[in-house]
Every structure is written in structure tokens, then in C-alpha cells.
Amino acid sequence: MSFKNLFIKHERSAEEEAWLQEEIAEQEDRFSQIEKTMEDLKPIRAQWYREFFDRISTTGFNVDGDEKMVIPRDQLPVQPDGNEDRVVWKHGVDGE
């Protein structure tokens, strides 16, 4: 399978380029705020995971109709060392 370069070069006026840079800066600012909020939620999110795992290992989850399936604690997933939840954004923030 060959790589297709779908990039189309566009000529932009100075006004368009200024507008584009302003939009990019605003998006990066919004992303930074979202990322900070998600970081602040980290302890609460860990509690949500524990509560969810406790719920599916005791009362189970709905499979079909009234049928519930309980997952044994030894079959629950474990987060690998060094693997953290993160906000994913294709382009990231400058300086990363």
C-alpha cells in the first residue's frame, strides 16, 4: 500500500494567516485548560475506577434482560506501571 500525500498547499493572505494563528492560540489555551481540569480530576477518577470495579465484582453488570454477570476480582484489569490517563489532542501544545 503506498502512502498518499493529501496535503494541498494553499496561499494565504497576511490577514488569513493572522486569523489562523489567533485561532490556533485560542485552541491551545482551551486545550491547556481542559488538560488541567483532567489532571485535577485524577484522584476522583481513581475513586470512580475503584467503585466501578467493586460494583462489577459484587453485583455484576447487565448482560441481557435481568441476567447479570459478576466478574471475579482476579480477572479485573490492572493499570500498567507508568500508564496514566491523559487528554489526547492530535497536535499537542507548543513546547511539549
SERO-4910 file (N, C-alpha, C, O; in steps of 0.05 Angstrom, whole numbers):
BEGIN
 pado doro    nc1    nc2    nc3   cac1   cac2   cac3    cc1    cc2    cc3    oc1    oc2    oc3
  Met    A     17    -23      0      0      0      0     18     25      0     36     27     17
  Ser    A     13     42    -18     30     66    -20     18     89     -3     -6     90      1
  Phe    A     36    106      5     28    130     20     17    151      1     29    157    -19
  Lys    A     -6    162      8    -18    183     -7    -14    209      7    -23    212     30
  Asn    A     -1    228     -5      2    254      6    -22    271     -2    -25    279    -25
  Leu    A    -39    276     17    -64    290     12    -62    320     18    -82    335     17
  Phe    A    -38    329     25    -34    357     31    -37    375      6    -24    369    -14
  Ile    A    -53    395      8    -56    414    -14    -45    441     -4    -55    452     16
  Lys    A    -25    452    -17    -13    477     -9    -32    500    -16    -42    502    -39
  His    A    -38    516      4    -55    539      0    -40    565      4    -23    566     22
  Glu    A    -45    584    -12    -33    610     -7    -53    626     10    -77    628      5
  Arg    A    -42    638     31    -58    653     50    -49    682     50    -25    688     48
  Ser    A    -68    700     53    -62    728     56    -51    732     85    -54    715    102
  Ala    A    -40    755     90    -30    762    116    -53    762    136    -49    753    159
  Glu    A    -76    772    128    -99    773    145   -108    745    152   -115    739    176
  Glu    A   -109    727    133   -117    699    138    -97    685    157   -105    671    175
  Glu    A    -72    690    152    -51    678    169    -53    688    198    -50    672    217
  Ala    A    -58    713    201    -62    725    228    -86    712    242    -84    705    265
  Trp    A   -108    710    227   -132    698    239   -127    669    246   -135    660    268
  Leu    A   -113    654    229   -106    626    234    -89    623    260    -95    606    276
  Gln    A    -69    640    262    -52    639    286    -67    646    311    -63    634    333
  Glu    A    -86    664    309   -103    672    332   -120    648    340   -123    642    364
  Glu    A   -132    634    321   -149    611    326   -132    588    339   -142    575    358
  Ile    A   -109    584    328    -91    563    340    -84    569    369    -85    551    386
  Ala    A    -78    594    374    -71    602    402    -95    598    420    -92    589    443
  Glu    A   -119    605    411   -143    601    427   -148    571    433   -155    564    455
  Gln    A   -144    554    412   -149    526    416   -128    514    435   -135    497    452
  Glu    A   -103    523    433    -83    513    452    -89    521    480    -84    506    499
  Asp    A    -99    546    483   -107    555    510   -130    538    521   -129    530    544
  Arg    A   -150    533    504   -173    516    513   -163    488    520   -171    477    540
  Phe    A   -145    477    504   -134    450    510   -119    450    536   -123    431    552
  Ser    A   -104    471    541    -89    472    567   -108    472    591   -103    460    611
  Gln    A   -130    487    588   -150    488    610   -163    461    613   -167    452    636
  Ile    A   -170    447    592   -182    421    593   -162    401    606   -170    385    623
  Glu    A   -137    402    597   -117    385    608   -113    389    638   -110    369    653
  Lys    A   -113    414    647   -110    420    676   -134    409    691   -131    397    713
  Thr    A   -158    413    681   -182    402    694   -181    372    696   -188    361    717
  Met    A   -172    359    675   -170    329    676   -149    321    696   -153    300    709
  Glu    A   -127    335    698   -106    329    718   -118    332    746   -112    316    764
  Asp    A   -134    353    751   -146    358    777   -165    336    784   -170    331    808
  Leu    A   -177    323    764   -196    301    769   -183    274    775   -197    255    781
  Lys    A   -157    273    773   -143    247    775   -150    231    800   -156    208    798
  Pro    A   -150    243    824   -157    228    848   -186    219    848   -192    197    857
  Ile    A   -203    236    838   -232    229    837   -236    206    817   -252    188    821
  Arg    A   -222    208    794   -225    187    773   -215    160    784   -228    140    778
  Ala    A   -194    160    800   -185    135    812   -206    123    830   -210     99    831
  Gln    A   -220    140    845   -242    131    861   -265    119    844   -276     99    851
  Trp    A   -271    132    822   -291    122    804   -284     94    793   -301     77    792
  Tyr    A   -259     91    786   -250     64    777   -254     43    799   -265     22    794
  Arg    A   -246     50    824   -249     31    846   -278     24    850   -285      1    854
  Glu    A   -295     44    850   -324     40    854   -335     22    831   -352      4    837
  Phe    A   -327     28    807   -337     12    784   -328    -17    786   -344    -36    783
  Phe    A   -302    -22    792   -292    -49    795   -306    -63    818   -311    -87    817
  Asp    A   -311    -49    840   -325    -61    863   -353    -69    854   -363    -90    862
  Arg    A   -366    -52    840   -394    -57    831   -395    -81    812   -413    -98    816
  Ile    A   -377    -83    793   -379   -106    774   -369   -132    786   -375   -153    775
  Ser    A   -354   -130    808   -344   -155    820   -362   -164    843   -358   -186    853
  Thr    A   -382   -148    851   -401   -156    872   -429   -160    860   -440   -182    862
  Thr    A   -440   -140    848   -467   -142    838   -467   -149    808   -488   -158    797
  Gly    A   -445   -145    794   -443   -152    766   -454   -130    748   -461   -108    757
  Phe    A   -455   -137    723   -466   -118    703   -487   -132    686   -487   -157    684
  Asn    A   -505   -117    675   -527   -128    660   -518   -139    633   -506   -125    617
  Val    A   -523   -165    628   -515   -177    603   -539   -178    584   -536   -170    561
  Asp    A   -562   -187    594   -586   -189    577   -610   -190    595   -613   -208    612
  Gly    A   -628   -171    591   -652   -171    607   -645   -168    637   -632   -149    645
  Asp    A   -654   -188    653   -648   -187    681   -623   -203    688   -615   -205    712
  Glu    A   -610   -214    668   -586   -231    673   -561   -213    679   -555   -195    663
  Lys    A   -548   -219    701   -524   -204    708   -501   -222    709   -503   -246    715
  Met    A   -477   -211    703   -452   -227    703   -433   -213    723   -427   -190    720
  Val    A   -423   -229    742   -404   -219    761   -376   -226    751   -371   -249    743
  Ile    A   -358   -207    752   -330   -212    743   -313   -216    769   -313   -199    786
  Pro    A   -300   -239    771   -283   -243    794   -261   -223    796   -251   -213    775
  Arg    A   -253   -215    820   -233   -195    824   -206   -201    811   -192   -183    802
  Asp    A   -200   -227    809   -174   -234    797   -174   -231    766   -153   -232    754
  Gln    A   -198   -226    755   -200   -221    726   -203   -191    719   -206   -184    695
  Leu    A   -203   -174    739   -205   -145    734   -179   -135    722   -157   -144    730
  Pro    A   -180   -116    704   -155   -105    692   -139    -89    712   -150    -77    731
  Val    A   -113    -89    709    -95    -74    726    -81    -53    708    -71    -60    686
  Gln    A    -80    -29    717    -66     -8    701    -36    -13    702    -24    -15    724
  Pro    A    -23    -15    679      6    -19    678     21      4    691     12     27    690
  Asp    A     44     -2    702     61     19    714     69     40    693     76     32    670
  Gly    A     67     65    700     75     86    681     54     94    661     57    113    646
  Asn    A     31     79    661     10     85    642    -11    102    656    -24     93    675
  Glu    A    -14    127    648    -32    145    661    -54    154    641    -50    154    617
  Asp    A    -77    161    653    -98    173    636    -88    200    627    -75    214    642
  Arg    A    -95    208    603    -87    234    593   -107    244    572   -122    229    560
  Val    A   -106    270    568   -122    283    548   -106    280    522    -83    287    521
  Val    A   -119    270    501   -105    266    476   -114    288    456   -138    292    452
  Trp    A    -95    301    445   -100    321    425    -79    317    403    -56    316    409
  Lys    A    -88    316    379    -70    309    357    -45    326    356    -23    315    352
  His    A    -47    352    359    -24    369    355    -10    377    381     12    388    380
  Gly    A    -22    373    404    -10    380    429     -7    409    433    -17    426    417
  Val    A      8    416    454     13    445    460     42    450    454     59    434    459
  Asp    A     47    473    442     75    480    436     92    479    461     84    486    483
  Gly    A    116    469    457    135    467    479    135    439    492    150    434    511
  Glu    A    119    421    482    119    394    493    139    377    477    142    353    483
***
